[in-house]
Amino acid sequence: MKLLLIGYGNVGRAFRRLLHEKRNSYPILQNVEIAGILTRQGLMVGDKENFSPDKQITVLEAIDFINPDVIVDMSAPNYKDGEPSVSAYIKALSRKIHVITVNKAPLALKFREIFEVAERTGAKIGFQGTVMSGTPSINLFRIQPVAEVSRIRGILNGTTNYILTRIYEGLSFNEALKEAKEKGYAEEDPTLDLNGFDAAAKLTILSNFIMNRSIRLGDFKFKGITEISNEEIRRAKSEGKKIKLIAYADNYIIQVSPQIIGPQDPLYYIDGVENALEIQNEIQRIIIRGPGAGPANAAYGALTDLVLLLEGCL
């Protein structure tokens, strides 16, 4: 099986490293090869740790040149129009080339359009790494195919959860943000995390996949944590409560907003960069928690998709 890896930053490098580490232990991976790695600098043919481009070509041209069995998208999200990944997915899926991605933007913007192509050709899409990284949010639902989900609710952004946790513990907003950047939990420009955009993108993907909705990022209102004052957090603490950025969807409502919750709520205990997701179906309520970010976690999510694909379970 030939892979075309798109993007070779921290996540792409972690994926390549993890694939090599696991190959000897898992026979199903032994015939998997990275046939090419594409970045903005061009295409490197073959599988080498240090990137050095051999050809200056676009992602669509790279698909033609490599003719992979799977494209693995590790590139940064473009929330303006999802390109060039959207066009790459549609071209690949049209040719029955499978797609595995950790890039949220294409599915948050054009979920139905992309999946309609996959359903028509029978190609598969793995996207565990788009929501909660390696913690099995998407893939949990794959093993519950007859469950009718009526509600999803969770903490889906580790950056904001870390900042709120540290303010609760006594830091100011600016101090908590500075610390999050120093620890690598926040980007240098953390706007998409702080304004709720990232959590909204993840909620869009979850709602479309788990609840069979047809929504796009931008179809619902979302609010981040920038307007929460230290005093509001201190007041909640004095009442034995916490403020959390909660993503919520049911059959009528979809939203991301700060919520005041108490100890009776399982999300009350989700602190630091940890994420959690609560899924309610007609049979039971399931709650999962785990790290929702980090290169190794995202790479692990993509690798689990690859194994599920090879096993015929994607």
N, C-alpha and C positions, 0 to 999 in steps of 0.2 A: 504494500500500500504506500503510495507516494503522497507526501504532504507538501503543500506550499504554505510557508509561514509568512504572514503579513504583519510586519512590525517586529522590531527586535530591540525593544527597550528592556526594562527590568523584568516585565512579565514574560516577554518572548524568550529572553535568556534563561529565565527560571523554568519555562516549559521545556526548552531544549535539554537543559541539565537534568530535569526530572525524568524525561523520556529515556535518556541514556542510563540513568541510575536504575530505573525500573525494568529496563528491557531484559536483563539477564534473569530477573526473578519471575517475570511473567511471560511465558512462551507466546501468548497471544500478541505481544508487542514486538516479537523478534523480526517480523517481516515488514515492520513499519520503518520508512526512511524519510528524512527531510530532504526533498529533492531541490528545494530552493528557498531562499529567504529574501523577502522584498522589503525595502524601506524607501524613504524619500530619496535616498542616494542612488537607488537602483536595485537590480536583482543580483544576488550572489547565487550561483548555481552550485548545488551540493550542500553538504552539511559540515560547516566549520565553525568553531567557537568564535573566532575573531572575524567580524564582518568586513568583507572587501568586495565591492560590487564588480560584477563582470559585464553587465549590460545596463544601459540607461533606458528603461522601459516602464510603462504604466502598469497598474495592477491588472487591467483587462488584457494587456499584451502578455503579461507574465502568466496568466491562466492559459493562454494559447501556447506559450513557449514550453511551459513545464507540463501541461496537461495532467494535473494532479488528480488523485482520487478524492482528496479532502483539502479544502483551504482552511487554515487555522488563523483567525483574525485576532491579533494581539495589539492592534493599532489604537491610537488615542481617539476618543469619540469626537465626532463633528456634529454638534446639535443643530447646526443651521439647516443641513439637508441630508446628513448621514453619508455623504459621499467621501471618498470613492467606494466605500464599503457596500452601500446599497446596490450599486450597479454591479459590483463584483459578485455579490450573493446571487443576484438575479441571473447573471450570466452563468455562474457555476451551477446553480440549481437547475437551470434550463438544460444543462448538459449532463444532468444526473451526477454532478460532483457535489459531495456532501460539504456542509459548512459547520465549523465549530468556532464559536466566538466568545470573547470576553468583552466585546465592544457593545455598550448599551445603546448607543445612538440609533443604529439602523432599526432595531426592533422596537425602540420606544417611539420612533417616528413613522415606521411603515411595516408594522408587524403583519397585518393581514395581507398586504401585497406580496411580501416575501414568502409567507407561508402558503399562499395560493399557488405559487410556482412550485414549491416543494411538494405539495399535495398532488399536483398535476403530473410530476415526473417521478415521484417516489423517492427523491433524494431526502436526506435527513438533515436536521439542524440541531446541533447541540449548543446550549447557551446557559449552562449551569453557572459559568463564571460571571454572568452579567448581574446576578443577584445573590448576595451573601458569599460570593467567591466559591470556596471549596465546601462550605456548609450546604448540605443538599436541600436547597429550597425548591428549585425547578425539578431536580431529579427525584425528590421525594414524591412529587405528584405523579411522576411517570409510573411509579409502582402502585398507584391507587387509581387506576383508570376509570373505575365505575363510581368513584366518589363525586357527589354533587356538592361543590363548595358554595356555601352561602355567605361566608365572610372571611376576609383575610385582614390581618392587623399585625403591625410589627414595627420594630426599630431597624431601619434599613441603611442608616448612614453612620459609620463609626466615628467620623470626624466630629460631627455635631454631638454625638452621644458622649464622646470624650470631653469635649469642652463643657457641656452641661454638668458632667460628673465632677470635673475639677472646680467649677464655680460653686457647686454644692459643697465641695470640700474646703472652700475658703478663698480661692483665687478670684481675681477680677476677670471679666471677659477677655480683655487684651492679654493678660498674663496667661490665661488658659489657651488662647489661640497661639501665642508665641511658643508655649511649651509643646503644643500639638505639632507645630511646624518643625521644631527642633527634634522631635521624636520621629518625624516622618509620617505622622498621622494626617497632616494637612498639607495641601499643595501650597506653593508660594502664593498663588492666587486661589484662595479657597472659596470664591464666590458661589460656585455651583453647589458646594456642600452647604454653606451657611444659609443660602436663600431657599433651600428645600428642593432645588432642581434635581439633584442626584437621586434623592429619595423618591421624587415624583416619577423619574424615568424608570426606576426599578418597580414602582407600584404599577406603572402602565404595563410593563412586561408581565408581571405576575397576574394582573387582572385579565389581560387578554388570554394568557395561557391557561391559568387555573380556573377562571370563571367564565371563559369563552366570551369575553367582552370584545367590542370593536372600538377601541379608543386610541387616540394619539396623545402624545405628550403635548400639553397645551389645551386639551379639552376640559380640564378641570382646574380649579384653583388650588394653589399650594402656598404654604407660608413656612419660612425658615425660623431661625433662632435669633436673628440680628436685633429684633425689637424687644427681646426679653431682657429685663433689667436685673441687676444683681439683687435688688431689693425683692423682686418677685420670687426669685429662687430662695432667698433667705426666709421669706414669709412662708413659702411652701414647706421648707425644712422645719420651721417652728411648729407647723401643723402635722409633722410626720409624713409629709408627702414630697414628691419630686416632680419636676417638669421634664418631660421627654418629648422628642420630636416623633410623633406617631403617624405612620402611613396606614390608611384604613380604606377598605372597599367592601361594600356589600352589593345587593342587587339594585340599590337606589342611589347610594352615596359613594363617592370616591374623593379622597382628600389627603393632604399632608399638612399637619399643623401641630404646634406645641400643645401638649395636654398636661394637666395636673392629675397625677395618679397616686394612689395610696398603696400600702403594703399588701392589700388583698389582690392587687393586679400583678400577674407574673412579670410584666414588663418593668415593674418597679425595681427589680433586682438585676436588671441588665445595665451594667456600668462600663465605663471605659470605652474601648473601641469595639466591644462585643456587639453583635447584632442578634436579633431574635425575630421569629415569625410565628404567629398563631394562625392556624387554619381550622375553620369550623365547617364540617360537612354534616350530612344528615345522620351519620353514625357516631361521630366522635369529634373531640377537639384535640388537635395536635399542636404542640409547642416545640420548636427547635431553637437552639441558640448556638452561637459559635462565632469565630472571627469572620468579619465581613469584608476584609480588605487585606492588602499585602501581596506582593508579587508571587510568593510561594503558594499562597492560598488560591489566588486566581489561576495560576498554572495548574494546580492540583484539580481545580474544577474542570479545566479544559481537558486534562488527561483522563479524568473519569468519563467525560463525554466520549473521548476516543475509544476507551475500553468498552463502553456500552455500545458504541457503534459497531465495533468489531464483533461483539457478542450477539448482535442483532436485537438489542434491547432499547435502542434510541428511538 
